[in-house]
């Protein structure tokens, strides 16, 4: 897939899982590529996710296989269970910084440059807000744009950015939804929560591997 190729349109589960694969490659490399068990835990985290989701193992496995069919993920096999890795950078021809920013937008919805800068610290290296904005501009001005800038609404101090991998964005609806929203913490508390989530995910992945593989697929995906 190249810059000029039409973008895939992901559903909510597929977008969440692609974001999870991008995130966990950086934050828990010891258990990456992810098993289905680890991917379930990552998708259903209660912090660093918007919206919160409650995906069953079967829905996660289905989403991962759909990403594989789109060329955005690849399945690997270990002695115990199938594992999945993302191919985002290769497919879209992106540097690591842009992959990380896209992953954050997949996981957490519309965000400001400063929110993305703080949250990207665990995933990649960005010099400052201008560097983050430069990479977002590159993502937005490709022939097939991967992100869009959402102009600030009433009472907001900054523009926001949103990914386009789930199809066209209704800018006015996003403005209305985010106007007056309480900004997410970007300081020490968020970093501590993110580190704790990463550690829990790693432990759950290890326990899942020791349990002899993935559970029998369930059915359906439900937003909390």
Secondary structure as GFF3:
##gff-version 3
##sequence-region A 1 224
A	DSSP	alpha_helix	12	27	.	.	.	ID=ss1
A	DSSP	three_ten_helix	29	31	.	.	.	ID=ss2
A	DSSP	beta_strand	34	35	.	.	.	ID=ss3
A	DSSP	alpha_helix	36	43	.	.	.	ID=ss4
A	DSSP	beta_strand	53	55	.	.	.	ID=ss5
A	DSSP	alpha_helix	57	69	.	.	.	ID=ss6
A	DSSP	beta_strand	73	77	.	.	.	ID=ss7
A	DSSP	beta_strand	82	86	.	.	.	ID=ss8
A	DSSP	alpha_helix	88	92	.	.	.	ID=ss9
A	DSSP	alpha_helix	96	108	.	.	.	ID=ss10
A	DSSP	alpha_helix	113	119	.	.	.	ID=ss11
A	DSSP	three_ten_helix	120	122	.	.	.	ID=ss12
A	DSSP	alpha_helix	129	140	.	.	.	ID=ss13
A	DSSP	beta_strand	147	150	.	.	.	ID=ss14
A	DSSP	beta_strand	160	163	.	.	.	ID=ss15
A	DSSP	alpha_helix	171	178	.	.	.	ID=ss16
A	DSSP	alpha_helix	188	210	.	.	.	ID=ss17
A	DSSP	beta_strand	221	223	.	.	.	ID=ss18
###
